[in-house]
Amino acid sequence: MNLIDLFVAELDRETERTRRVLANVPSGKDDWKPHDKSMPLARLAGLVASMPSWITLVLDQEELDLTPPPGAGQYRQPDTADLVSSLEALSTKARASLQARKDDYLFTSKWRLRAGGNVVMEELRHIVLRDTINHWSHHRGQLTVYLRLLNAPVPSVYGPSADDTSFR
């Protein structure tokens, strides 16, 4: 098995786990947050649903500027009702981007992150992909805490939860 196949398999597993979490995000609580410094629920859920797009971005673009010129690169957060469908569409695109590449591309080409035009990170793509999936899991974990605090069911992710004793 090659590295691309391993990333595709991991994307598929993490998409399924994320789908279960997003399906339990309550509506009507978009602005709720557990602390003043926390992200609002809708923003966090939208981020978790959209993060597979980062895989496509890392593979198909040379860089991302976090502070683009006005009017360029504007993120559009999915509505709470569209979280799962957004996840599905973006995961499908990420899978296609992965399958269009060879391992050599991941090991030999770098990707850059800019802020205000300055390079703040430049790393080999296989490392950026690993960090991206870890980052996705981190924010999904945050979202499960929000679900618990809102008394919404927390699904099984890496093992049973108090609400879902199945292990999928």
C-alpha positions as CSV (number, residue, x, y, z in Angstrom):
1,M,0.0,0.0,0.0
2,N,1.3,3.5,-0.8
3,L,1.0,6.7,1.1
4,I,-1.8,8.1,-1.1
5,D,-3.9,5.0,-0.5
6,L,-3.3,5.3,3.3
7,F,-4.4,9.0,3.2
8,V,-7.5,8.0,1.2
9,A,-8.4,5.3,3.7
10,E,-7.9,7.7,6.5
11,L,-10.0,10.4,4.8
12,D,-12.8,7.9,4.4
13,R,-12.7,6.8,8.1
14,E,-12.5,10.4,9.4
15,T,-15.3,11.5,7.1
16,E,-17.6,8.8,8.5
17,R,-16.7,9.8,12.1
18,T,-17.2,13.4,11.3
19,R,-20.6,12.8,9.6
20,R,-21.9,11.2,12.8
21,V,-20.8,14.3,14.9
22,L,-22.2,16.8,12.4
23,A,-25.5,15.0,12.2
24,N,-26.0,15.8,15.9
25,V,-25.3,19.5,15.8
26,P,-28.5,21.2,17.0
27,S,-30.2,23.9,15.0
28,G,-31.1,27.2,16.5
29,K,-28.0,27.4,18.6
30,D,-25.6,28.9,15.9
31,D,-24.3,31.7,18.2
32,W,-23.9,29.6,21.3
33,K,-20.4,29.2,22.7
34,P,-19.1,27.8,26.0
35,H,-16.8,30.7,26.7
36,D,-16.3,34.3,25.5
37,K,-13.0,33.2,23.8
38,S,-14.6,30.2,22.1
39,M,-15.9,29.9,18.6
40,P,-19.7,30.0,18.2
41,L,-21.2,26.6,17.5
42,A,-22.1,27.3,13.8
43,R,-18.6,28.6,13.0
44,L,-17.0,25.5,14.7
45,A,-19.4,23.1,13.0
46,G,-18.9,24.8,9.6
47,L,-15.1,24.6,10.1
48,V,-15.3,20.9,10.9
49,A,-17.5,20.2,7.9
50,S,-15.3,22.2,5.6
51,M,-11.9,21.0,6.6
52,P,-11.6,18.3,3.9
53,S,-11.3,21.2,1.5
54,W,-7.9,21.9,3.1
55,I,-6.7,18.5,1.7
56,T,-7.7,19.6,-1.8
57,L,-6.1,23.0,-1.3
58,V,-2.8,21.5,-0.1
59,L,-2.7,19.2,-3.1
60,D,-4.0,21.4,-5.9
61,Q,-2.6,24.8,-5.0
62,E,0.9,26.0,-4.2
63,E,-0.1,28.1,-1.2
64,L,-2.8,29.9,0.8
65,D,-2.7,33.4,2.1
66,L,-4.7,33.8,5.2
67,T,-5.1,37.5,4.7
68,P,-5.9,37.8,1.0
69,P,-6.7,41.1,-0.8
70,P,-10.3,42.3,-0.2
71,G,-12.8,40.3,-2.2
72,A,-10.4,37.4,-2.8
73,G,-10.6,34.0,-1.3
74,Q,-13.7,34.5,0.9
75,Y,-14.8,31.5,2.9
76,R,-18.5,30.7,2.9
77,Q,-19.6,28.8,5.9
78,P,-22.3,26.1,5.3
79,D,-25.6,26.5,7.0
80,T,-26.2,24.2,9.9
81,A,-28.8,22.2,7.9
82,D,-26.1,21.7,5.2
83,L,-23.2,20.5,7.3
84,V,-23.3,16.8,6.3
85,S,-23.9,17.5,2.6
86,S,-21.0,20.0,2.6
87,L,-18.8,17.5,4.3
88,E,-19.7,14.8,1.8
89,A,-19.1,17.1,-1.2
90,L,-15.7,18.3,0.1
91,S,-14.6,14.9,1.1
92,T,-15.4,13.6,-2.4
93,K,-13.2,16.4,-3.9
94,A,-10.4,15.7,-1.4
95,R,-10.5,12.0,-2.3
96,A,-10.3,12.8,-6.0
97,S,-7.3,15.2,-5.4
98,L,-5.5,12.5,-3.5
99,Q,-6.1,9.9,-6.1
100,A,-4.8,12.2,-8.8
101,R,-1.4,12.3,-7.1
102,K,1.5,10.0,-6.6
103,D,3.5,9.5,-3.4
104,D,6.5,11.2,-5.0
105,Y,4.6,14.5,-5.2
106,L,3.9,14.3,-1.5
107,F,7.5,13.6,-0.6
108,T,9.2,16.1,-3.0
109,S,6.9,19.2,-3.3
110,K,6.3,21.8,-0.6
111,W,3.3,23.9,0.2
112,R,3.3,27.4,1.7
113,L,1.0,29.2,4.1
114,R,1.2,33.0,4.0
115,A,-0.2,35.7,6.2
116,G,-0.3,39.2,4.8
117,G,2.0,38.0,2.0
118,N,4.7,36.7,4.3
119,V,5.5,33.0,4.3
120,V,4.7,31.7,7.8
121,M,5.1,28.0,7.0
122,E,6.6,26.0,4.2
123,E,6.7,22.2,4.5
124,L,6.5,19.0,2.4
125,R,3.0,18.2,1.4
126,H,2.9,14.8,3.2
127,I,3.6,16.6,6.5
128,V,1.0,19.3,5.8
129,L,-1.6,16.6,5.0
130,R,-0.8,14.8,8.3
131,D,-1.1,18.0,10.2
132,T,-4.4,18.9,8.4
133,I,-6.0,15.6,9.4
134,N,-4.8,16.0,13.0
135,H,-6.2,19.5,13.0
136,W,-9.5,18.2,11.7
137,S,-9.7,15.6,14.5
138,H,-8.8,18.3,17.1
139,H,-11.7,20.5,16.0
140,R,-14.1,17.6,15.7
141,G,-13.2,16.8,19.3
142,Q,-14.0,20.4,20.3
143,L,-17.3,20.0,18.6
144,T,-18.2,16.9,20.6
145,V,-17.6,18.9,23.8
146,Y,-20.0,21.5,22.5
147,L,-22.6,18.7,21.8
148,R,-22.2,17.4,25.4
149,L,-22.6,20.9,26.9
150,L,-25.7,21.4,24.8
151,N,-27.2,18.0,25.9
152,A,-27.0,16.8,22.3
153,P,-26.1,13.2,21.7
154,V,-22.4,12.6,21.3
155,P,-21.8,9.7,18.8
156,S,-19.1,7.1,18.9
157,V,-16.0,8.5,17.3
158,Y,-12.9,6.4,18.3
159,G,-14.8,4.4,20.8
160,P,-18.2,4.3,22.6
161,S,-19.6,7.4,24.2
162,A,-22.1,7.8,27.0
163,D,-24.8,8.3,24.3
164,D,-23.6,5.8,21.7
165,T,-22.2,2.5,23.1
166,S,-21.7,1.1,19.6
167,F,-18.1,1.1,18.3
168,R,-18.1,1.8,14.6
